[in-house]
C-alpha cells in the first residue's frame, strides 16, 4: 500500500469537515456520524497518489472529506480507463474487498476519513442508519454508472463532451449567471476527461474549440468555461441530461 500522510486534522474530527452535511455523512444522525468519526483516521494525499485498490490493497474504506478521486484500471494494451469520479461526501473502497483490479487515485489534493474494513462492516451491522445511507449512495452511484455507460455506448464524441459539461454542473464549481448562462470551473485535467469519455486529450481540445466557435461555450481559461447556450448543448441529449 502506498504510504500516506496523517494530518493534525485528526483531533478536530467532524467539526472541521465541510462535507459532514453532504453525501453519506449528511444522511446520518449526529450520533452515528460521531461513531463513524471515532473509528476513522483522517489522512491527506497529494494529487495523483494512489489511495486504495490495486495489488496489495489494505481494503480500507474511505470517505472523502475534500477533493476528488478517480476509479481507474488499465486495459491489456496499457490504456487507462476511468470508471468513475468520486467527490466530497462519497465513499470509495467499500464495494468488494476481493476486487482489487481497480485503483483509486487522487485527482486533486484530498482529505479523507479512512476506516479499516472490519470496523466499517461492524458499524454497518450495528447502525441501520449507516446501512441505509450507504445503500442510498450506492443507488446514486449505480445511476451515474448507467448514465456513463449509455453516454459511452450511444453517443458520438461531440455529444459525449456536451453531456459531460452539462452533468459537471452537478458536482463541480458552477456559477449560474442572471442572463441564463453560467461559469463552470473544471476540476479534472484534460487527460482525465479524455480517459473518462474514451477519447484523447487532443480530441477534447478540438471539440472545445468547436463548441466555442459555435457559440455554445466561451473558453475563459484552460479550466474555466462559460456555458452560453445550455439548451443548445443539451440538444439531442434529453435521454441523458434531465434539464
FIBATI-652611 format. One record per residue (C-alpha): residue number from 1; residue in one letter; x negated, y negated, z. Coordinates in pm, 1 decimal. Layout:
<rs>
 pos code        x        y        z
 NUM    A        X        Y        Z
...
</rs>
This chain:
<rs>
 pos code        x        y        z
   1    X      0.0      0.0      0.0
   2    X   -133.3   -342.3    -92.0
   3    X   -241.8   -539.5    212.2
   4    X    -16.3   -822.9    316.0
   5    X    -44.9  -1120.9    547.3
   6    X    170.7  -1164.4    856.6
   7    X    251.6  -1525.7    939.5
   8    X    329.8  -1724.0   1251.9
   9    X    697.3  -1725.9   1148.4
  10    X    746.1  -1405.6   1348.0
  11    X    826.8  -1586.5   1670.3
  12    X   1075.9  -1820.4   1503.6
  13    X   1283.6  -1541.0   1351.1
  14    X   1622.8  -1628.4   1206.4
  15    X   1620.5  -1986.8   1330.0
  16    X   1377.0  -2095.2   1057.3
  17    X   1523.1  -1880.1    778.0
  18    X   1704.1  -2084.1    513.8
  19    X   1868.4  -1767.0    380.4
  20    X   2022.2  -1646.4    705.5
  21    X   2368.6  -1750.9    584.6
  22    X   2320.3  -1611.7    234.3
  23    X   2316.0  -1266.0     82.0
  24    X   2301.1   -968.9    316.4
  25    X   2243.0  -1165.8    636.2
  26    X   2522.3  -1408.3    550.3
  27    X   2771.0  -1121.7    577.6
  28    X   2653.2  -1017.7    925.0
  29    X   2769.6  -1134.3   1262.9
  30    X   2519.2  -1327.3   1472.1
  31    X   2475.1  -1026.0   1698.5
  32    X   2398.8   -783.4   1416.4
  33    X   2170.7  -1036.6   1247.6
  34    X   1973.2  -1067.0   1571.5
  35    X   1938.2   -688.5   1597.1
  36    X   1801.8   -673.1   1244.0
  37    X   1561.1   -960.5   1312.4
  38    X   1436.6   -792.6   1631.3
  39    X   1313.7   -494.9   1427.3
  40    X   1169.9   -692.3   1137.9
  41    X    821.3   -818.2   1072.2
  42    X    807.3  -1148.4    886.0
  43    X    546.8  -1133.0    612.1
  44    X    432.3  -1371.7    339.1
  45    X    295.6  -1278.1     -2.0
  46    X    137.9  -1485.4   -279.6
  47    X    276.0  -1477.8   -632.8
  48    X    208.1  -1158.4   -832.3
  49    X    134.6   -948.0   -522.1
  50    X    299.6   -606.6   -502.1
  51    X    546.0   -587.4   -214.4
  52    X    665.0   -228.7   -235.3
  53    X    725.9     52.9   -481.5
  54    X    479.8    248.9   -688.7
  55    X    234.9    515.6   -582.6
  56    X    150.2    507.2   -213.2
  57    X    455.3    304.2   -119.2
  58    X    529.2    288.7    252.5
  59    X    905.9    298.4    178.1
  60    X    979.9     -9.8    386.6
  61    X   1299.0   -207.9    331.8
  62    X   1253.3   -576.1    257.0
  63    X   1496.5   -866.0    298.0
  64    X   1394.4  -1178.5    106.8
  65    X   1380.2  -1496.0    315.1
  66    X   1245.6  -1719.8     38.4
  67    X   1105.3  -1680.2   -310.5
  68    X   1182.3  -1440.2   -594.6
  69    X   1065.1  -1087.6   -677.5
  70    X   1087.0   -862.4   -982.7
  71    X   1155.4   -490.0  -1005.0
  72    X    947.2   -353.0  -1290.4
  73    X    799.2    -42.3  -1445.9
  74    X    563.0     31.1  -1732.5
  75    X    651.0    243.2  -2032.3
  76    X    430.2    523.1  -2160.6
  77    X    288.4    276.4  -2413.9
  78    X    188.9     44.6  -2128.4
  79    X    451.9   -222.2  -2187.8
  80    X    603.8   -378.4  -1879.2
  81    X    980.6   -387.8  -1844.0
  82    X   1150.9   -597.7  -1577.4
  83    X   1463.5   -425.1  -1449.8
  84    X   1595.0   -686.0  -1207.3
  85    X   1520.6  -1012.6  -1028.3
  86    X   1590.9  -1037.7   -654.6
  87    X   1647.4  -1370.5   -482.7
  88    X   1666.1  -1502.6   -125.1
  89    X   1910.6  -1310.3     91.0
  90    X   1887.5   -988.3   -109.7
  91    X   1718.9   -664.6     -8.8
  92    X   1476.3   -451.1   -206.9
  93    X   1334.1   -105.6   -144.2
  94    X   1642.5     40.5     20.8
  95    X   1774.9    243.1   -273.5
  96    X   1582.7    571.1   -252.0
  97    X   1251.9    647.7    -89.6
  98    X   1189.7    926.7   -341.2
  99    X   1199.3    683.6   -634.7
 100    X    861.4    516.7   -641.2
 101    X    817.3    472.4  -1016.9
 102    X    937.5    112.6   -991.6
 103    X    714.7   -158.9   -848.9
 104    X    840.5   -469.3   -675.3
 105    X    619.6   -776.4   -712.3
 106    X    643.1  -1137.3   -603.7
 107    X    718.3  -1381.8   -884.3
 108    X    668.4  -1683.9   -661.3
 109    X    517.4  -1703.7   -313.7
 110    X    766.2  -1519.9    -92.8
 111    X    852.1  -1470.7    271.5
 112    X   1029.7  -1150.3    372.2
 113    X   1166.6   -960.4    668.6
 114    X   1011.5   -615.3    645.8
 115    X   1165.3   -315.3    826.6
 116    X   1049.1     42.5    844.7
 117    X   1292.8    260.9    653.3
 118    X   1371.0    485.9    950.6
 119    X   1458.8    186.6   1168.8
 120    X   1673.4     39.4    892.6
 121    X   1860.3    367.8    849.7
 122    X   1914.8    387.7   1225.8
 123    X   2061.0     36.7   1218.8
 124    X   2291.1    137.8    933.4
 125    X   2421.8    433.1   1133.5
 126    X   2487.7    216.1   1440.1
 127    X   2612.6   -105.8   1279.4
 128    X   2917.4    -72.5   1049.9
 129    X   2889.4   -442.2    965.5
 130    X   2541.0   -392.2    824.5
 131    X   2656.2    -91.8    623.7
 132    X   2948.5   -290.2    474.6
 133    X   2722.7   -583.7    390.8
 134    X   2471.7   -357.4    217.9
 135    X   2746.8   -184.1     17.8
 136    X   2885.8   -520.7    -94.3
 137    X   2540.3   -630.2   -202.4
 138    X   2483.5   -307.6   -394.4
 139    X   2812.7   -358.7   -581.8
 140    X   2694.9   -706.0   -683.0
 141    X   2356.6   -574.0   -794.4
 142    X   2526.3   -296.8   -992.5
 143    X   2741.9   -554.0  -1172.7
 144    X   2427.5   -753.2  -1256.0
 145    X   2255.2   -439.7  -1387.4
 146    X   2555.1   -354.9  -1606.5
 147    X   2561.3   -708.4  -1744.2
 148    X   2188.4   -698.9  -1822.3
 149    X   2227.5   -358.2  -1989.5
 150    X   2507.1   -494.7  -2207.8
 151    X   2302.5   -804.6  -2294.9
 152    X   2001.7   -596.2  -2399.8
 153    X   2203.9   -339.1  -2590.9
 154    X   2461.4   -552.3  -2768.6
 155    X   2313.6   -898.2  -2826.6
 156    X   2052.8  -1041.0  -3058.9
 157    X   1751.3  -1223.2  -2915.0
 158    X   1906.7  -1569.9  -2956.5
 159    X   2222.1  -1458.3  -2776.3
 160    X   2019.7  -1290.6  -2501.6
 161    X   1835.2  -1613.4  -2426.6
 162    X   2154.9  -1819.6  -2427.8
 163    X   2316.6  -1571.7  -2188.4
 164    X   2010.7  -1580.8  -1964.7
 165    X   2009.9  -1961.4  -1946.1
 166    X   2377.7  -1971.6  -1855.9
 167    X   2356.4  -1694.3  -1595.8
 168    X   2049.0  -1858.5  -1440.6
 169    X   2271.9  -2140.8  -1316.6
 170    X   2398.9  -1898.9  -1050.6
 171    X   2062.1  -1837.9   -883.9
 172    X   1809.2  -2097.7   -992.9
 173    X   1788.4  -2468.1   -918.6
 174    X   2087.6  -2607.0  -1113.2
 175    X   2182.5  -2975.3  -1101.8
 176    X   2517.8  -3049.1  -1273.9
 177    X   2545.2  -3398.1  -1423.1
 178    X   2854.5  -3624.1  -1441.0
 179    X   2856.6  -3602.3  -1821.6
 180    X   2913.2  -3226.3  -1815.7
 181    X   2551.2  -3135.6  -1881.7
 182    X   2312.8  -3000.8  -1619.2
 183    X   1942.8  -2964.3  -1548.8
 184    X   1808.4  -2612.1  -1495.2
 185    X   1470.5  -2564.3  -1329.7
 186    X   1326.3  -2234.3  -1448.3
 187    X   1157.0  -2026.3  -1179.2
 188    X   1045.0  -1739.3  -1398.6
 189    X    727.7  -1765.6  -1607.4
 190    X    779.6  -1733.7  -1983.3
 191    X    629.9  -1382.6  -1983.7
 192    X    876.6  -1265.0  -1717.9
 193    X   1170.6  -1398.0  -1918.8
 194    X   1040.6  -1211.8  -2222.4
 195    X    993.3   -883.8  -2033.2
 196    X   1340.9   -916.6  -1881.0
 197    X   1502.0   -978.0  -2221.2
 198    X   1291.4   -717.1  -2407.3
 199    X   1118.1   -963.2  -2636.1
 200    X    791.8  -1161.6  -2643.4
 201    X    684.0  -1496.1  -2492.7
 202    X    629.4  -1628.3  -2845.0
 203    X    988.1  -1542.1  -2937.8
 204    X   1119.5  -1711.3  -2623.0
 205    X    925.8  -2029.0  -2708.1
 206    X   1051.9  -2025.6  -3068.5
 207    X   1413.5  -1972.1  -2961.7
 208    X   1395.0  -2251.2  -2704.6
 209    X   1275.7  -2489.2  -2977.4
 210    X   1564.5  -2374.6  -3197.7
 211    X   1818.5  -2439.4  -2923.0
 212    X   1661.4  -2781.4  -2870.3
 213    X   1683.2  -2861.2  -3242.7
 214    X   2049.3  -2753.2  -3245.4
 215    X   2128.9  -2991.5  -2959.2
 216    X   2231.3  -2712.1  -2723.9
 217    X   1948.3  -2783.1  -2479.1
 218    X   1689.1  -3052.9  -2418.3
 219    X   1341.1  -2937.1  -2320.2
 220    X   1239.0  -3173.9  -2040.3
 221    X    924.6  -2981.3  -1946.6
 222    X    797.5  -2623.7  -1987.8
 223    X   1007.9  -2523.1  -1685.6
 224    X   1295.6  -2769.2  -1691.6
 225    X   1581.5  -2778.3  -1940.1
 226    X   1894.3  -2986.9  -1976.0
 227    X   2184.6  -2769.1  -2091.4
 228    X   2353.4  -3021.4  -2319.0
 229    X   2634.4  -2812.2  -2467.3
 230    X   2746.1  -2537.8  -2232.3
 231    X   3044.2  -2425.3  -2445.0
 232    X   2808.7  -2409.7  -2744.7
 233    X   2558.6  -2198.9  -2551.7
 234    X   2840.2  -1967.2  -2446.0
 235    X   2983.2  -1925.6  -2797.6
 236    X   3035.1  -1554.5  -2862.1
 237    X   2927.5  -1458.8  -2507.9
 238    X   3265.8  -1457.8  -2336.4
 239    X   3228.0  -1087.5  -2250.0
 240    X   2905.8  -1168.4  -2063.3
 241    X   2947.4  -1517.9  -1921.9
 242    X   3253.4  -1590.7  -1705.8
 243    X   3284.3  -1969.0  -1756.2
</rs>
